Amino acid sequence: MASELEKIFGARSTPPAQEARRLGMVIGGSLSEGLTVKLDPRIAVEGLAVGRYVVIRGYRRRFFGMITDIRLDSANPDLARMPPDPDDPLIREMVAGIGVFGQIHVQPMLVLEEGDPLPRPVKTVPAHFSPVYEATEEEVHAIFRPRVKEREDRYFIIGEPLDMPGVRIPLNLDRFVERSSGVFGKSGTGKTFLARLLLAGVIYHNASVALVFDMHNEYGWSALGEEGRVKGLKQLPECFSRVVIATLDEESSRRRDSRYDLVIRIGYDQIEPEDVELLRGVIGLTEVQIGALYMLRRRLGPSWLRILLEEDRAPVEVEEGGEEVPPDPLTELVERDLITSSTLGALQRKLGLFHRFRFLVPQTTEDAAQGILDRILRGQSVVLEFGRYGNDMAAYVLVANYLTRRIHAEYVRRKEAALGDLAQEPPHLMIVVEEAHKFLQPGIAEHTVFGTIARELRKYNVTLLIIDQRPSQIDSEVLSQIGTRVLCLLDHEEDVRAALAGISGASRLREVLARLETKQQALLLGHAVPMPVVVRTRSYDASFYEELAREDSPEDLVARYRRAMWGEDED
């Protein structure tokens, strides 16, 4: 019988050299809903877990899939109504595997064909009774190893698959920064830890420069970990000269012994209504008040905000035209019915919080955006520490919007001026924002620079790394443009649905996502990995620093990756 089948389908796919444990056989399913696998009697159901990789060996193909559900079943429904005595081991063994048995649901994701070294998307299913095995290290490496002609020094080990200690999963950094990416998870699941780990790989391997809006001072010089303080990005091997720490709060940086390089000061005359408009959801600006901001800018010139917030006004000269403003220009605007006194009073009250921000000054000759841009163009990543202002959402949104708008505009100008000359183009920039839903809410994202960057993909060499605990509050169009998603545990159904929106097999991956541990586990999927993978992320500690220090050159890195992961020294 086997020989007749082999004449039709060809010889059954050859198992890998490493011995794999057989789990069971395929008994049903479909391409869209996944496959049902009946477990062999000797397999303990409680020894399996969702998220584990399995391989289904067909006649000419090996189907690579993930366990997405585990269930118990019985051949006779009467067994559920009249179960045998659990204390009788003989009866229990007699019915195990025949009367009662375990089943797993497997979502096939990739297929390896005989003679083709590259995994392909699944477009069919294996036949009934095809054997199912646990995936071996060799098979995992066949899926995740860099393809021919790809630069292996641009890969970063992110962690290990579930229940496969010692198997290393590499992240394609070029593909990771090529499109905007997201790190999502509820509070306390280690989103910042994961983002810092990803940034360490990006910066160390020169995949991109980064502009990090460090809301809670956890990326630059040092941060508080579960076992004490850990090094920030600037202290990592080979990264001291590649990372610049800027601060809005010198006092806080000195108190934390942060070795900052740049102090950020922003003048009132440098702020435009577009910079303030994004605060609508933070301080409650209405459409009428936002319109009044633009009117004030047109009538008062660059000094509009300084005049609005001045308590003791005196004659002020407008930079454009050199005309002298009356002692109380705001009163004149009210008298001319260009703005109501109630709207003016509301703006002064709501924007009065700017007086608390010491990084805002009436006038300055410095250009904060240009200072940061100069360092980015030199290939240095910039971490902007917010110090005491990290818990003030208004300060965070204002500064992030102010700097991003100007840097993105300059990138657009330089990219278009280069006319396709790669040598003249600015380096790729990844902008990192926490609490991203504040910038990317529905109805607002399409009008902000952050929404523009997300939709542009890599058109102007700028992408986003967004970090958030409520992906459901991010505009759906923006989420659809997220290339790589790193998902920690999420418990709100709306957030789970948003995080997996547009992903093939999302309904099955929900079960995997819902059962992640709260720490150091994540589901990776999208542009930078060939298929979804649940990983136990590598530690960010002394062993991580030492490992980076050993990677002395791209050539050494390639050789070490091949020895450690694939047991080879050359192609």
Summary of the structure (lengths in Angstrom):
residues: 571
radius of gyration: 28.7
end to end distance: 40.1
largest distance: 100.5
contacts: 1863
relative contact order: 0.13
helix: 39%
strand: 23%
